[in-house]
Amino acid sequence: MSVDKLQERIRKLKNPSVVDFNMLPEHIPPYIQERDTFFVSAYEYVCTELLAGLKDIVPAVRFSLGALSLFGPDGMVVLQKLLLAAKKLGYYVLLDAPDAFSRQDTVRSAELLFAENSDFAFDGLIVNAYIGSDSIRPYGEKMKNADKDLFVIVRTSNKSAPELQDLLTGTRVMHMAAADVVNRYSETMVGRSGYSKIGAVAAASSASCLRNIRAAYKSLFLLLDGYDYPNANAKNCSYAFDQLGHGAAAIAGISVTAAWQEQPVDQREFVRLAIESAERMKKNLLRYITIL
């Protein structure tokens, strides 16, 4: 099962982290923007260099289908190339699915993305829980014959998330109700690592959320999104791991991919600065957990 591959790669590198490659134009070093005025070309160059530089440090990477689809056919070609390059370099590759607003959307997405001849090379797909079980069931049916995982967003790290995701519904908060839906589908897909092919995405900024989900759902692998948000930290993330230091990975984005912004004078050293940022993240996480 793919989730076993992710856990094994985390153990091998002793690094429970993921780098998110979703970037805006301002995250591209200016000297590259001057050379490649078309964002997609500049983005491809930066990502290719970063993937090569981080391959022995970071176990997994994340890309967004929706973000690059906004750039039309060129964006899709670049995404396909980067996904394939990441796979060849040995990364566990995560892909954000397009937004779905109905079962029809998820059925179509599952058929195309989980097909044996899919144009998109990835290991785990990230989807949103908030249309209910229709966000999971069509993928679950396809996963029986596909070596791919599904990660369902139950709690996000953005500032306004509590307005809806932390509301009480009966005796539970909303994100725990979402996690319960995910868990019902995940229970029959547990691999040798003890974690299911269907996992959850939760907020790196919310210690109580991570504590509660880990206590209630032992076999859910948790992706901890928003590690580089101001209110997130390694200690919060530590509550998502089991006693062996397994079962979770923290996701950081521009704090790694655009680390050059902290030292703009060294923008041409953007790969070295990204590596140093990824190493700091690893060191901070390992202050609170030990991966056995």
WOQUIFEN-V701512 format. One line per field, one symbol per residue. phi: phi as a letter, one per 30 degrees, with the letter a starting at -180 (. if undefined). burial: 1 if it has 16 or more other C-alpha atoms within 10 Angstrom, else 0. Layout:
BEGIN
phi: ???
burial: ???
END
This chain:
BEGIN
phi: .dddddddddddchbdbbcccdbcedddeedddddcddedddddddddddeddcdcccdbbbbcddddddciedddddeddddddddddjddccbddddbcadedddddddddcddcedccbcbccbcddcidddceddeddddcbdbcbbcdcaccdededecdcddbiccdedddddddddddddcbdcddjbddccbcbdddcddddedddddbdcddcccdiecdeccaddededdcddcicjaaccccddcdcdeddbedcedcddeddddddddeedddddcbbcc
burial: 1111011011101111111111100011100110000011111111100110011011111111101100000011011011111110001111111101001001101100110000111111111111000111111101100111111111111000000010000000111111111110111011001111111111111110111011001111111111111001111111111100111111111111111110000010011111101110110011001110
END
